[in-house]
């Protein structure tokens, strides 16, 4: 059965110009990559654009893959680099994001952070605002946080996926969590109102 | 104090979760593969790195380096073999030098003469 072929062998076929091998690889990994991209890019069109870019790179670099490393790590490294590059392009200063928070959105976000139930529209606005706030984090920090805390990857896996060392990943995760706490502290609470720019 | 830190940590974790929220069953729109294939075929992926490139790296490149070394060595041998002792080499310059001549003639006093008053050496045949 051709679909049982390993990722590495499919990639080898793709490198040799076999479009079928590449299609199988795309079918196998597109959802996983799409859901990862959605962590950073809320609009499905943006996430899909990222995934397409990742697969274009995979196609172009297929012959450079060395089978001594797991294919998943290789693919994840391409995906994380692509996401980080795109996040860098759209990164905003934290002060600017905070200054743009409207009183309503601030209150909804505060309620969401406190775990209160909300209407769908308010919950969506809170999610959008939270995503904008996360955009102000250094992209690599955000990547490490998402991979470790949300995707459940170990420091070793994150190191392999980001081309770093395990120690460096742990240090970055520590620093990123500190930045995230500062960001959470800067979000105005309902008691304070939404003056923005605090912290 | 500890409670405040715990609250902040919980808010931070919630902020990360909220801002990174996604549908666990999400997938690209239908036709994703076709759109991707169109981009690949239109050259959007650039040219794939061909596998023969590895052969080039391991075989052709050393062969070219060896050929270049041989060419240089041959050129050096050719130049050495065709060089004739002529008037332009250092030996012939020394032979018409007045100081050198005085030393050959065992007349070191000429070394201390005024250079302007030193007689021109006789023309060699």
Interface residues (C-beta under 8 A of the other chain):
Chain A: X15 X16 X17 X19 X22 X23 X26 X27 X30 X31 X34 X35 X38 X39 X40 X44 X47 X48 X51 X52 X55 X56 X57 X59 X60 X61 X62 X63 X64 X109 X112 X113 X114 X115 X126 X127 X130 X131 X132 X133 X134 X145 X146 X149 X150 X177 X180 X181 X183 X184 X185 X187
Chain B: X8 X9 X11 X12 X13 X14 X15 X16 X17 X18 X19 X20 X21 X22 X23 X24 X26 X27 X28 X29 X32 X33 X35 X36 X37 X39 X40 X44 X45 X46 X47 X48 X49 X50 X51 X53 X54
